[in-house]
Amino acid sequence: MSDKKPLFQTLWGAALLLAGLGVFYRTPQIMPKISEFETDSFELGFIRLCFYIMGVILVGGGIKKILANRKKILGRKD
C-alpha cells in the first residue's frame, strides 16, 4: 500500500486543484443569485472575497501536494 500512497496523494492534489479552479469558474456565475438577497455591497464584496480566498487555498494546496508527491513517484530525493 505504501507504494501506491504517492500516486493517490497526487490524484488527491489534482482533485484539489480542479476544485479550486471550479471555484474561480463558478463564482462570477453565482454572485448575481447571491445579490438577489437583501445585502449591501460590502457583504457582497466580502462573500466574493471569501470565495476567491477559498479558491486560492484549494489551488495552492493542490499544487503543493502534486509537487511534493511528484518527487516521490519519480524517485527523486531533492
Secondary structure, 3 states (H helix, E strand, C coil): CCCCHHHHHHHHHHHHHHHHHHHHHHHHHHHHHHHCCCCCHHHHHHHHHHHHHHHHHHHHHHHHHHHHHHHHHHCCCC
